[in-house]
Amino acid sequence: MRNFTAGEYRQQQKYKSFTPSFVNRHFAWENPQINILMARAMQLLGELNAYAELIPDVDFFIQMTIAKEARDSNLLEGTRTELDEVVLP
């Protein structure tokens, strides 16, 4: 990892372009704790994917979650807003 470069800039006539390096190579790190954290992150992503399969309309669910967060944020500021007011145009 110490010698890894993300890519290189190349002169292409009147401009420069960036050509990325291939990333599908073996990566090794000094701290083995990273492997445990990566495994946990992959497990959580799998659980999130399972929830997405259960919800019929993920886009609507995300919009309603954002609306609920906006309502909760208003409560922190001292403004009482109902959920139906948040989704009004």
PyMOL commands that set and color helices and strands:
alter all, ss='L'
color gray80, all
select helices_A, chain A and resi 33-54+58-77+83-86
alter helices_A, ss='H'
color red, helices_A
select strands_A, chain A and resi 7-12+15-20
alter strands_A, ss='S'
color yellow, strands_A
deselect
rebuild
show_as cartoon
